[in-house]
Amino acid sequence: MKILNVELKTILEKAILNLPEKYRTVFIMREIENMNVAETQECLNLSEVNVKVRLNRAKAMLRNTLSNFYNKEEIFQFHLSRCERVTHHVMKKIEQPVIP
């Protein structure tokens, strides 16, 4: 599992570093440094809307970049064992009598 985490960390760091500077800066401040919108807009002299737009665009670019490395089917593969467990749990809940 550590190998996968190291690989994912490397891919994510490269993807963030490859963002255009204005998006990378907002992404790092908001998502990595946990700064709020007001702090970010004050530091960068941007409007609140601009901070939010740049963050959303940065996330979209990262999603696009990361989708080149992993597709959804590879990350969450369908396994019958999980399906049976979930189905059993749901059916159990459905079959319970409703008490008014």
Secondary structure by P-SEA (a helix, b strand, c coil): caaaaaaaaaaaaaaaaaccaaaaaaaaacccccccaaaaaaaacccaaaaaaaaaaaaaaaaaaaaacccccccccccaaaaaaaaaaaaaaaaccccc
